[in-house]
Amino acid sequence: MLRIVPALLLIVFLSRGMSAQGQSFSLGPVQTVPNPEPALPTYRFCPDGHISLLKDGDDLQMIWAGGTSYRTRGRSIFQMRGPEAVLKPGPAGSYDNGGAWLFAVFRQDANSLIGFYHAEDHEFIANPASKFIAWKSAALCKSDDDGKTWRKHGRIITSAVEKPAQPTWGGCGDFCVVWDGANSRWACFYQEHFLCLAVSADRDGKPGSWKKLYDGDFMEPGLGGRNSSLAGLEGHAGGNPSVHFNSFLDKWVMVWGTWDRGSPSPNSIWLSTSDNLVNWSPPRLVVEASGRTRFWYPTILGGSDVEAGEKALLCYAYFPDKNRSEREFRAQEIVFKKAE
């Protein structure tokens, strides 16, 4: 497996461990992920969603999500160079006029990539001047030049609720995507107040091919269909999940950030595991917030953002004051352990 963490983190751990469905894990010391060279314009707002990490020759390619998505390259996330702006918001009147955040990127062949992006619509009829309040959706894009440029192919997941006239936070978004090889389908974990799931058996993930999980079955269309929250996770409402297959545990692992309301420890990072991507274990606390702090936008990185082993890297945003948007890009090694 490609090692992307400094050697120091491999030997220094916190003494406490946390249990999750028969497994436990420990965390190493906090490190700050530095701004790439030359500087990333939006660094003080990073991370701002799920991080994509691809093997790119002898380097790694890292996608930094924001209103404009950027990509950097380097030997580790601590030594990135660039950045290049690769995906921009759409024009006025579009579903992504306020932002196009690349949240999941996969290589289909040498230079062809498929991407899934978080789209934000900031325009509301009742208040055309509204800023930073978003109606969200998930959309598809593709690249034929290794991620330098992208073609947008439309939305794949939208809410059953129509966008209101008044500025309102809502819609379906803040997601991650994995390939479920056992069932030959894409799986998108998104939030609409709670964590939800949609799947597509189409290798190209085309609009119209997605089905939302509703009432125990994948029966509702991705575009405008109803959804149910993932069973067992309702007590920990939140968003921005990161899911990877852990080859050491032989299980899927999810981490996500919780809201101010709807969790026993809000603004914190939680972890759950699964054998099938549908049924998840009772959540366990990973990084706990207190007072005015917030920990959000977690991603676990191993050889990529969708696979890891015994040792990986937990990346997340630390907000010293949850009422302000400036944040620190943090990383800690996470070491998984099997049950005795």
Steps between C-alpha positions, in 0.01 A plus 500: 500500500616852423606671821396864520580587861829611653705232674465676834127436505556127456646458845327761716140439606258618763464254782120476480322283243142510377283198417278459192312175426769275643788714377692775673712786377750749635599847386844651457598859573346792311682635195413797280470440126689795347390723215638370167763690303403738348230586751146370461269807493231334714733329748352671808167331417651150448403230520151587377371152430615152410858475367578292190845339476620313189824325409651698211821340379757541776288774655164543665230723356289672763170679433423793733127575504371856497283740301772440242658156532879475484742216444857467627770236456774375728655207685271549803223732612766684703706577188253613234578730210268692271217582522295495180135610485315211333123537555315830531141595590245531222337817363209690652184292499683167514469242778870554585516881474633529856753218508632180341693295756667182367441248779581166331735422209581159348733395220329310216813457286838671453369855452122467544348590834142493627407755764204572725456854624298683763299774327363809673226729373520837680227677299151534652206680338395683817849637560723506189781663698521207745854373555639181654163338570486191282253253352713192434520208258751241376622506140721310256803613301777335294854578393707363210826677594575360846290758682624824342162580345152361561171466311182523706233235435215613723355419840468146632336556843249770595255548785135399491437852632489779241740789553302771685478863396646622830874444568514161675770250585389167353513244222719188473877534517813492719580148379762242411493218242655151498491210256322201656676214321297226670184639338660665192359843572582849617392596851451866589469596867340843525315707756154641504492592869602135569739263320340330198606263221446474123645246254555466125588183309611709202881514476472856368264606781274679254209719612185288524688184600502574874258356757457628855464273801144541627310284747764226483533475121660690211168599349497880463662693212815696574346804334217620723432172680434449869772373735537332838786561739749220557369277777694531824654839421192720557618593850814656354366736234767663288666511161816487293559126544821331388476127425787266416555124486745395768697194386638441850155483662331357187223752556378833372576794731312831510589824679285817497439825685190558713271802511443742788177309567426132455804341663614427857824682417435761228769647273709186552630218277346155530581156355295193403575177311303280262519169314260600221480884487133490610511384864736695728633442850419728797702822449815562702651838583834571332577871551283684753413869491430714805407859566519708181717256304391290203656204317355440152571379146689179589668274243700185572789459254692180436627409155212721386187652653300178443738232628728467800651240730618472859655849500346799326469875533193678639472851352246758615426867554546649847293813566628680813166687497207317341337835416790597270596337171881519537645164590815293536569202272596221738618140462549217748607144437225251582605143579235228485513190719308174473300356786684265733 
